Amino acid sequence: MTGNGTEAKPLVVVMGVCGCGKSTVGESLARQFSIPFLDGDSLHPAHNVAKMASGTPLTDEDRWPWLATVGGRLAEAGEGGLVLACSALRRSYRDAIRTQAPDTLFLHLHGSKELLEQRLAYRAGHFMPAGLLVSQLATLEPLEADEAGVTLDIAAPVEEVTARALRALKRTQGLAAPDKR
């Protein structure tokens, strides 16, 4: 609860490799919580987008300013809540986000390489080529026990993944269940 008697909304980063459903699940969660959704890809500077579109993985030097922007957006949202899709593949990246927005919960969407490849084969209009999946899987550091968040398997339909995410987030931080009226 906040000092004015209203309940704070969650700050959630939906994380994972390309093709895991960050935007789809994130948008659905944001609707359920009646809070904004932001795709972290929209915060990348143009040179990062061009680099990824050419099939070149980003370096940490490319990522740090972007992660600072991601953390800043979460901090700005504050108790109003925000669901933000962001790969957040390494612990150090998540730590950078938490530096600015310490109450952020991380929802790691996890799936098999085969499922991710299948999803990417059908994805159109995204700057991130499917060929970067291998690089992202090699970079991925799953959530650790001391990190606020949950990991969910994405093999189920998006509605089921979203429902499980809502329940898991509620358990993780005692969030109020969204009103489903």
C-alpha positions in Angstrom: 0.0 0.0 0.0 1.1 3.5 -0.6 0.8 6.3 1.9 -2.4 7.6 0.3 -4.3 4.3 0.7 -4.1 3.2 -2.9 -2.3 0.1 -4.0 0.9 0.3 -5.9 0.8 -1.3 -9.3 3.6 -3.7 -10.3 6.8 -3.0 -12.2 7.4 -6.1 -14.4 10.1 -6.8 -16.9 9.1 -9.7 -19.2 12.4 -11.1 -20.2 13.9 -13.8 -22.4 15.4 -14.5 -25.8 13.9 -13.5 -29.1 10.7 -15.4 -29.9 9.7 -16.2 -26.4 6.7 -14.0 -26.4 7.8 -11.0 -24.4 5.6 -8.5 -26.2 2.6 -10.8 -26.5 2.6 -11.9 -22.9 3.6 -8.4 -21.7 0.8 -6.7 -23.5 -1.7 -9.2 -22.0 -0.3 -8.7 -18.5 -0.5 -5.0 -18.8 -4.2 -5.2 -19.8 -4.9 -7.5 -16.9 -3.2 -5.1 -14.4 -4.6 -2.0 -16.2 -1.2 -0.5 -16.5 0.9 0.6 -19.5 3.0 -1.7 -21.6 6.3 -0.7 -23.2 8.4 -2.7 -25.6 12.0 -2.2 -24.6 13.0 -2.6 -28.3 11.5 0.8 -28.9 14.1 2.3 -26.6 17.1 1.1 -28.5 19.1 3.8 -30.3 19.1 3.6 -34.1 22.7 2.2 -34.2 21.7 -0.7 -32.0 18.7 -1.6 -34.2 20.9 -1.4 -37.3 23.5 -3.6 -35.8 21.0 -6.3 -34.7 19.2 -6.1 -38.1 22.5 -6.8 -39.8 22.8 -10.0 -37.7 25.5 -8.7 -35.4 25.0 -9.3 -31.7 25.2 -6.2 -29.4 28.1 -5.8 -27.1 27.8 -4.8 -23.5 29.0 -1.3 -24.5 26.0 -1.1 -26.8 23.6 -2.4 -24.1 24.5 -0.2 -21.1 23.0 3.1 -22.3 19.9 1.2 -23.4 19.6 -0.6 -20.0 19.9 2.7 -18.3 17.0 4.0 -20.4 14.9 0.8 -19.5 15.6 1.3 -15.8 14.8 5.0 -16.1 11.4 4.2 -17.6 10.5 1.8 -14.9 11.6 4.3 -12.2 9.5 7.0 -13.8 6.5 4.7 -13.8 6.9 4.1 -10.1 3.8 3.1 -8.2 1.7 3.6 -11.3 3.1 0.4 -12.6 4.5 -0.7 -16.0 5.1 -3.9 -17.9 8.2 -3.7 -20.0 9.5 -6.3 -22.5 13.3 -6.5 -22.3 15.6 -9.4 -23.1 17.6 -8.8 -19.8 19.6 -11.9 -20.6 22.4 -11.5 -18.0 22.3 -11.0 -14.3 24.4 -7.9 -14.6 21.8 -6.4 -17.0 19.0 -7.1 -14.6 21.1 -5.6 -11.8 21.6 -2.4 -13.9 17.8 -2.2 -14.2 17.2 -2.8 -10.5 19.7 0.0 -9.7 17.1 2.4 -10.9 14.0 0.5 -10.2 14.7 -1.8 -7.2 11.1 -3.1 -6.9 11.1 -4.6 -10.4 9.9 -8.2 -10.8 11.3 -10.3 -13.6 9.2 -12.7 -15.5 11.5 -15.0 -17.5 9.7 -16.7 -20.4 11.6 -19.9 -21.2 11.2 -22.4 -24.0 13.1 -25.0 -25.9 15.4 -24.0 -28.7 13.1 -25.9 -31.1 10.0 -24.1 -30.0 11.7 -20.7 -30.2 13.0 -21.5 -33.7 9.5 -22.5 -34.8 8.1 -19.2 -33.4 10.8 -17.1 -35.1 10.1 -18.8 -38.4 6.6 -17.4 -38.4 7.5 -13.9 -37.0 7.4 -11.1 -39.6 8.3 -7.5 -39.5 10.8 -7.6 -36.6 14.3 -6.2 -37.0 15.9 -9.0 -34.9 16.9 -11.9 -37.3 16.2 -15.4 -36.2 20.0 -16.1 -36.6 20.7 -14.2 -33.4 18.8 -16.8 -31.3 21.9 -19.0 -30.8 23.9 -16.0 -29.6 21.1 -15.0 -27.2 20.8 -18.6 -25.8 24.5 -18.6 -25.2 24.3 -15.3 -23.4 21.2 -16.1 -21.3 21.7 -16.4 -17.5 18.5 -17.7 -15.9 17.1 -15.9 -12.9 18.9 -16.7 -9.7 17.2 -17.7 -6.4 17.9 -14.2 -4.9 16.3 -12.3 -7.8 12.7 -11.2 -7.5 10.9 -13.0 -10.3 9.7 -16.2 -11.8 10.4 -18.4 -14.7 7.6 -19.8 -16.8 7.6 -22.4 -19.6 6.1 -21.0 -22.8 4.9 -24.2 -24.4 1.3 -23.6 -23.4 -1.1 -21.2 -25.3 -0.5 -17.5 -24.5 -3.7 -17.2 -22.5 -2.5 -20.0 -20.2 1.0 -18.5 -19.9 -0.5 -15.2 -19.0 -2.8 -16.7 -16.4 0.2 -18.6 -14.8 2.2 -15.4 -14.9 -0.5 -13.5 -13.1 -0.7 -16.1 -10.4 3.1 -16.4 -10.1 3.6 -12.6 -9.8 0.8 -12.4 -7.2 2.6 -15.1 -5.1 6.0 -13.6 -5.6 5.2 -10.2 -4.2 1.7 -10.4 -2.8 0.3 -8.4 -5.6 -3.5 -7.9 -5.7 -5.2 -10.0 -8.3 -6.4 -7.8 -11.1 -10.1 -7.1 -11.2 -11.5 -9.2 -14.1 -14.8 -7.3 -14.5 
